[in-house]
Amino acid sequence: MKNTKEAQPILTAIFALNQTSEHKDPMIATILDYAFRTFYGSNTNLLTLACIGQTRDSIMPQIEQILNNTGYKDYMNFKEALRK
């Protein structure tokens, strides 16, 4: 797998978005919890606490900051360039 160092920030962003969703998907939450336990030997308790009371709009700046450690911004710029 290429760029494995990006996996944790991406999984964290997905977890946070799912936690704040009006329609939280329990299967996604379970799979992400399993991934954190299996890959990193940790659980999602602190992430869950960080998301309490957050809305999708209020947590987006933090998610964008997390994704700054990945190539996500470059990917979004690439997708935007394709649209033009």
Secondary structure, 3 states (H helix, E strand, C coil): CCCHHHHHHHHHHHHHHHHHCCCCCHHHHHHHHHHHHHHHCCCCHHHHHHHCCCCHHHHHHHHHHHHCCCCHHHHHHHHHHHHC
